[in-house]
Amino acid sequence: MIKKYITVLSIMVITGCKEKTSQKVINSDSTISRVDSMSMIHAQEQSEKTVYQYDTLLKNGYYISYKATDSLQYLYLKKKDSIITEVSSIESGLLPKNLGYVVADYGDCFLLIHSYGSGNPHYFELLEKSKGKKILEGTYIDTDEEKQVLLYDITDSLTNNKLVLYNIQNNKKSIYDYPTDITCKAGIEDCVKLVKITDDELIINYSNSKGESEQSYER
């Protein structure tokens, strides 16, 4: 009996802690649950019904808000009660992860990822906040939010892919060749990861026939 009581009490404590992670914001129209973008659960790891139960808070007072009609789903970039722009829209029958989810917030801009599953590459949009302008788009690999760099893939010919490091602070792009022994069973974002970035060096981890290796590039 004592063991059962302790088990029930533990479950109540854990549940109570989880409930404190969201904040209720009251306005004249409705009650909106919001979470900070840093703690947002990625859409591809959640069910269709739970992905957008919260607005996604961004830095400097901005946030992403979800809306659905009978035929379409929308994401809007907002500040206070004003809509800055429609970020994305898809048909109502499609998964919300296709619509997009925030993976990084750099201050003046943020990174939105669209995931399509089945080994397809993740498409990204780098969006400026004040006007909702698109700064950059492409095939996502990785990012370092603190260092404000973005790693992505480009194709400069039918068969020649390149690795691009984009510096968000100064808009500088550095283009590199992939390691010659790289092997990807799924999307490129699943076999290349940003390990370390300094003023002089970029280090990535990548998959190959032996398992994993690291490659260093000069910046």
N, C-alpha and C positions, 0 to 999 in steps of 0.2 A: 504493500500500500504506500509505504514511504517512497519507494523508487518511482511509482507511478506519479505521485504528487510532485516530486522533483522534476520529472520529465515534462509534465504539463507546465510547471512554473518556468522552466528553461525556454520552452517554446514561446510563452507569453513575453518573456524578456527580449528574445531575438526579434519577435514580430514588432515589439514596441520600438526597438532601435531602427528597424527598417522604415517604419512610418515617419521617423524624424528626418529622413533624407530629402523629403519634398517640402516645399513651402507653399502655403495657400495665399494667393493674392486676391484680394476682394476689390471688385469694381462695381459700377452701378448696374452692369448688365448680367454678370455671372461670376462664379468662382472658378479661377483658373489655377491648375496645379503646374508649377514650373520647377525645373531642376537646372542646375548649372551645367553648361555644355561639357565641362571636363568630366562630369560623372554620368553623362548620358550613355545608356546602354546601346551598343551598336545594333542597328536594325536587323542585320542578317542573323543575329543570335537570338532574336525574339520572335514571338508569334505575330501574325498580322494584326491581331486585336490589341496588342500591348505596346507597340512601337511608339505611337504618337499620342499617348494619353497625357503627355506633358508638353508644354511649350519648351523649346530649347533656349536657355539663356545664353547670350553672348556678352562679351565685354563691352563696356562703355554704354550700357543701357539698351542694347539691341537684343532682339530675340527672333526665333523662327517659330511661326505658328502654322498649325495644320488645319485644313478645312476640307470637308468632303460633301459632295452633292450626290444625287442618284447616279450621275454619269461620270463624274470626275473627282480626282483628289488633287489638292493644291498644297504648296508650301509658300508662305509669305514671309518676307523680311520686314520686321516692324520695329518701331521705336515709340515707346509710350503706346498710344492708341492709333498711331498713324501707320498706314501701309506704305513702305518705301517702294517695294516692287514684288511682283510674283516671281518667286525663285524657280519653281518647277510645277509641272502639272502632268498627270497621267490619267488613263481611264480607270474607273472605279474597280474593275475586276483584277487589276494588276497589283503585285505586292508592293507595300510601302517602301521597301528597300530600293525598288526601282526609282521611286520618287526622289530619294536622296536623304542623307543624314550627315550631320556635322562631325568631323573627326579632328579638327584643329581650329583654334581661334588665335589669330596672330595680333589682335588688337584692332587695327584699321581694316582688316580683311579676314575672311574665314574660308575654310576648305570644306566643300560639300562633295560627298562621294555618292555615286549611283552604282548599285550592285545588281547584277543580273544573273548570278549563279551559273551553275553548269560549267565552271571553268572559264567563263568569259572574263575578260579584263574589267577592272573597276574604272569607270570613267569619272574624272574629277572636274570640278569647276572651282577656281579661285575667285571669290567674289568680294568686291569692295563694299563696305557697309553703308557709307553715307548716301550713295545713290543706287546701290545694288548693281554696279557695273561689273561685267565679267572681265577679269584681268588675264586669266589664263585657263586653258582646258587641255585635257589629254588623258593618257592612260596612267593611272596612279600606281606608284610603287611604295613609297614611304615618306615620312616627314619627321622633322624634329621641331616641335612647336616652340621650345625655348630658344633654340638657335635661329628660328625663323627661316628654315630651308625646306625645300620640297624636292623629292626625288621622283622623276617620272620617265616614261618611255616615249620615244618618237621613232617613226619609220622614215628614213630619208631616201629609201628606194623600196622596191617590192620585197626585197629579202634582207635589207640591212637595217637592223634596229640599233638605236643609240640610247645611252643612259644620260639623262639630263639632270643636273643639279641647279635648281633655281633659288637664288637669294632674294627673299621677299623684301628685305630692307632696301636693297639698291637695284633691284630688277635685273641683276646679272645672271646670265646663263652660262654654265660650263658643261660641255658635251664630251662624253667619254665612250670608248668601246666597251662592250661587255666582255667578260672573261671568255676565252676561246673554248673552255671546257664546260660552260654552263649548260645545265639541262633543266627544263621546266615541264613538269607533268601537267600542271594546270596553268592558271594565269601568272603573269610575270611578277605580280605582287606577292605570290606565294613562294617564290624561290629566290627573291632578292630582298635583303633587309639592310637598312642603314644602321651601321654599328657605331661609328664615331665620326664626328665632324669637327675640325679645327680650322684655324685660318690658313693652314698650309696643307691639310690632308683630308681626304675622304676615304673612309674604310667601309666596305660593304661585306656582308655575308651572303653567299649564294650556294645553290644546290648544283651538284655535279654527280657523275657516275659513282664516285667514291663516298658520297654523302654530302658534306658541306665543306666549303673553304672560304677564306677571306681574300679580298683583293684591295690593295691600297692605290689611291690615285693622288697625284699632286694637284693642288688647287692654284 
